[in-house]
Amino acid sequence: MPQRPHRSLHLEGASNFRDLGGYRGADGRVVRWRRLFRSDHLAGLTVADTQAVQGLGVTRTFDFRGQAERAAVAYDLPGAQQVPLPIEPTVMYRLKDLLESGQTVTPAMTVELMQHTYRAFVTDNAARFATLFEHLLDKDEPLVFHCTAGKDRTGFAAALILLALGVERSVVMQDYLLTNELYRMPTLEGGRTSPEVLHVLWRVQADFLDAALDAVERGHGGVDQYLAQALGVGAAERRQLQAVYLESPDTDI
């Protein structure tokens, strides 16, 4: 049996760059390796990293960072089309407002802010995720989607893709939580936020993704309906996605 690829690409300048392949989806088929990648931002790629990503055949990058984030930390990946899908980092804006008003921000408050942000992905940012699915359906050339840390906006996008492919929610959560093992948090100057608050901000918790999926359930009656109603990914589109991105169940997971 052939050895499966590594999920993490172990890049120096993008620690959270990883493959969505190998998870078991609809009808026991597994997600194809080396087609769908998720990552933190790509501006820190080294020359060797860039060569590695080019070697994967990546022709498209989808950037969920807000406009100021993209402008401040731009990148160029030769041979790849960049598609901006901006979702503004509202949790950081809210945190700044709280600090400037003189409030002491606690880890519990920060968890609530993160949960609110994830619910907003569902209600306010469906158009961005719908566009990503349009590209997924358009062609199956390898692609990477990312935000700044590759954990929140990217994490919800990855969850939607895997769920659309029929991957079990518990496995989707496992992939989501891998960020805590892989992502190297940036070195931050001491400031008005405690290390405990920063720990909440720069890591992921099951409660965050659950907040989004609970909003999907409450607002649309489930993932299937959300995909169809909000993202334009109905039964026919799901079958097409699964035909393109899933392969024989005898593939090693």
C-alpha positions as CSV (number, residue, x, y, z in Angstrom):
1,M,0.0,0.0,0.0
2,P,1.5,3.4,-1.0
3,Q,2.5,5.7,1.9
4,R,0.1,8.5,2.4
5,P,1.3,12.1,2.0
6,H,2.1,14.2,5.0
7,R,-0.9,16.4,6.0
8,S,1.3,19.3,7.2
9,L,3.7,20.6,4.6
10,H,6.1,21.7,7.4
11,L,6.8,25.0,5.7
12,E,9.1,27.5,7.5
13,G,7.1,30.6,6.7
14,A,3.5,29.2,6.9
15,S,3.3,26.7,9.8
16,N,-0.4,26.0,9.4
17,F,-0.2,25.1,5.7
18,R,-1.8,21.7,5.4
19,D,-3.7,19.2,3.2
20,L,-7.4,18.4,3.5
21,G,-6.9,15.0,1.8
22,G,-7.4,11.6,3.3
23,Y,-10.6,12.1,5.3
24,R,-13.4,9.7,4.7
25,G,-16.4,11.3,3.1
26,A,-19.6,10.3,1.3
27,D,-20.0,6.6,0.4
28,G,-16.8,5.7,2.1
29,R,-14.7,7.6,-0.4
30,V,-11.8,9.7,0.8
31,V,-10.9,13.3,0.1
32,R,-8.2,13.4,-2.6
33,W,-4.7,14.3,-1.5
34,R,-2.9,17.3,-2.9
35,R,-5.9,19.2,-4.2
36,L,-7.2,21.2,-1.3
37,F,-4.9,23.1,1.0
38,R,-5.6,25.5,4.0
39,S,-3.0,27.8,5.4
40,D,-2.1,30.9,7.4
41,H,-1.0,33.8,5.2
42,L,1.7,33.2,2.6
43,A,3.7,36.4,2.9
44,G,6.4,34.7,5.0
45,L,7.2,31.9,2.6
46,T,10.9,31.3,2.1
47,V,12.4,30.5,-1.2
48,A,12.3,26.8,-0.4
49,D,8.7,27.2,0.8
50,T,7.7,28.9,-2.5
51,Q,9.3,26.1,-4.5
52,A,7.5,23.5,-2.4
53,V,4.1,25.1,-2.9
54,Q,4.8,25.5,-6.7
55,G,5.7,21.9,-6.7
56,L,2.2,21.0,-5.5
57,G,0.8,22.6,-8.7
58,V,-1.1,25.3,-6.8
59,T,-2.6,27.7,-9.3
60,R,-5.1,29.6,-7.2
61,T,-4.9,31.2,-3.7
62,F,-8.0,32.5,-1.9
63,D,-7.4,35.2,0.7
64,F,-10.0,35.8,3.4
65,R,-8.0,38.6,5.0
66,G,-9.5,42.0,5.3
67,Q,-8.4,44.8,3.1
68,A,-6.0,46.4,5.6
69,E,-4.5,43.0,6.4
70,R,-3.8,42.2,2.8
71,A,-2.3,45.6,2.1
72,A,0.0,45.4,5.2
73,V,1.3,41.9,4.5
74,A,1.1,41.3,0.8
75,Y,2.6,38.4,-1.0
76,D,3.2,37.1,-4.5
77,L,3.2,33.4,-5.4
78,P,4.5,33.0,-8.9
79,G,2.2,31.1,-11.2
80,A,-0.8,31.4,-8.9
81,Q,-3.9,33.6,-9.3
82,Q,-4.8,35.5,-6.2
83,V,-8.5,35.8,-5.4
84,P,-9.4,38.1,-2.5
85,L,-12.5,37.1,-0.5
86,P,-12.2,39.7,2.3
87,I,-13.8,39.1,5.7
88,E,-12.8,41.8,8.1
89,P,-11.3,40.7,11.4
90,T,-14.1,42.1,13.5
91,V,-13.0,40.4,16.7
92,M,-9.9,42.6,16.7
93,Y,-11.9,45.7,16.2
94,R,-14.2,44.9,19.1
95,L,-11.3,44.0,21.3
96,K,-9.7,47.4,20.5
97,D,-12.9,49.2,21.3
98,L,-13.2,47.5,24.6
99,L,-9.7,48.3,25.6
100,E,-10.0,51.9,24.5
101,S,-13.1,52.2,26.6
102,G,-11.1,51.3,29.6
103,Q,-12.5,47.8,30.2
104,T,-10.4,44.9,31.4
105,V,-10.8,42.1,28.8
106,T,-10.9,38.7,30.3
107,P,-10.5,35.3,28.6
108,A,-14.2,34.6,29.1
109,M,-15.1,37.8,27.3
110,T,-12.7,36.9,24.5
111,V,-14.3,33.5,24.1
112,E,-17.7,35.3,23.7
113,L,-16.2,37.6,21.1
114,M,-14.8,34.7,19.1
115,Q,-18.1,32.9,19.2
116,H,-19.9,36.0,18.0
117,T,-17.4,36.3,15.1
118,Y,-18.0,32.7,14.1
119,R,-21.8,33.2,14.1
120,A,-21.1,36.2,11.8
121,F,-19.3,34.0,9.3
122,V,-22.6,32.2,8.9
123,T,-24.9,35.2,8.7
124,D,-22.8,38.0,7.2
125,N,-20.1,36.4,5.1
126,A,-21.9,33.6,3.2
127,A,-21.2,35.4,-0.1
128,R,-17.4,34.9,0.4
129,F,-17.8,31.2,1.0
130,A,-20.2,30.8,-1.9
131,T,-17.6,32.3,-4.2
132,L,-15.0,29.8,-2.9
133,F,-17.4,26.9,-3.7
134,E,-17.9,28.4,-7.2
135,H,-14.2,28.1,-7.8
136,L,-14.1,24.6,-6.4
137,L,-16.8,23.6,-8.8
138,D,-15.2,25.4,-11.8
139,K,-12.0,23.3,-11.9
140,D,-10.1,20.9,-9.7
141,E,-6.6,22.4,-10.0
142,P,-4.8,22.5,-6.7
143,L,-5.7,25.5,-4.6
144,V,-5.0,27.0,-1.1
145,F,-7.3,29.2,0.9
146,H,-6.1,31.2,3.9
147,C,-6.5,34.1,6.2
148,T,-3.9,35.5,8.6
149,A,-3.4,32.6,11.0
150,G,-5.4,30.1,9.0
151,K,-7.6,29.2,11.9
152,D,-10.9,31.1,12.0
153,R,-12.1,32.3,8.6
154,T,-10.0,29.5,7.0
155,G,-11.2,27.0,9.7
156,F,-14.8,27.6,8.9
157,A,-14.2,27.4,5.2
158,A,-12.4,24.1,5.6
159,A,-15.3,22.8,7.8
160,L,-17.8,23.7,5.1
161,I,-15.8,22.0,2.4
162,L,-15.4,18.8,4.4
163,L,-19.0,18.7,5.4
164,A,-20.1,19.2,1.8
165,L,-17.9,16.2,0.9
166,G,-19.7,14.1,3.5
167,V,-17.0,14.0,6.2
168,E,-18.3,13.4,9.7
169,R,-18.6,16.4,12.0
170,S,-16.3,14.8,14.6
171,V,-13.6,14.4,12.0
172,V,-14.1,17.9,10.8
173,M,-13.6,19.1,14.3
174,Q,-10.4,17.1,14.6
175,D,-9.1,18.9,11.5
176,Y,-10.1,22.2,12.8
177,L,-8.3,21.7,16.1
178,L,-5.0,20.7,14.4
179,T,-4.3,24.4,14.3
180,N,-3.3,24.2,18.0
181,E,-0.6,21.6,17.1
182,L,0.7,23.3,14.0
183,Y,0.3,27.1,14.1
184,R,3.3,29.0,15.5
185,M,1.9,32.1,17.2
186,P,3.7,35.3,16.4
187,T,5.9,36.9,19.0
188,L,3.9,39.8,20.3
189,E,5.0,42.9,22.2
190,G,3.7,43.3,25.7
191,G,0.5,45.4,25.7
192,R,-2.9,45.8,27.2
193,T,-4.0,42.2,26.7
194,S,-3.0,39.4,29.1
195,P,-1.2,36.3,27.9
196,E,-4.4,34.4,28.7
197,V,-6.4,36.6,26.4
198,L,-3.8,36.2,23.7
199,H,-4.0,32.4,24.2
200,V,-7.7,32.5,23.3
201,L,-7.2,34.8,20.3
202,W,-4.4,32.9,18.7
203,R,-5.7,29.3,19.2
204,V,-8.9,27.5,18.4
205,Q,-11.5,25.9,20.6
206,A,-14.3,23.5,19.7
207,D,-16.7,26.1,21.2
208,F,-15.9,28.5,18.3
209,L,-16.7,26.2,15.5
210,D,-19.7,24.8,17.4
211,A,-21.0,28.4,17.6
212,A,-21.0,28.7,13.8
213,L,-22.5,25.2,13.2
214,D,-25.2,25.9,15.8
215,A,-26.0,29.2,14.0
216,V,-26.3,27.1,10.8
217,E,-28.7,24.8,12.5
218,R,-30.8,27.5,14.0
219,G,-30.9,29.7,10.9
220,H,-31.2,27.1,8.2
221,G,-32.1,23.8,9.8
222,G,-28.8,22.1,9.1
223,V,-25.7,22.1,7.0
224,D,-27.4,20.7,3.9
225,Q,-29.9,23.5,3.9
226,Y,-27.3,26.2,4.6
227,L,-25.1,24.9,1.7
228,A,-28.1,25.0,-0.6
229,Q,-29.9,28.1,0.6
230,A,-26.9,30.4,1.4
231,L,-24.1,29.1,-0.7
232,G,-25.8,27.8,-3.8
233,V,-24.4,24.3,-3.2
234,G,-27.5,22.0,-3.6
235,A,-27.7,18.3,-4.1
236,A,-26.4,18.5,-7.7
237,E,-23.4,20.7,-6.7
238,R,-22.7,18.4,-3.8
239,R,-22.6,15.4,-6.2
240,Q,-20.3,17.3,-8.5
241,L,-17.9,18.2,-5.6
242,Q,-17.9,14.7,-4.4
243,A,-17.2,13.3,-7.9
244,V,-14.2,15.7,-8.2
245,Y,-12.7,15.7,-4.8
246,L,-13.4,12.1,-3.5
247,E,-11.8,8.9,-4.7
248,S,-12.0,5.2,-4.2
249,P,-12.4,4.0,-0.6
250,D,-9.4,1.7,-1.0
251,T,-7.1,4.8,-0.9
252,D,-5.1,4.9,2.3
253,I,-6.3,7.4,4.9
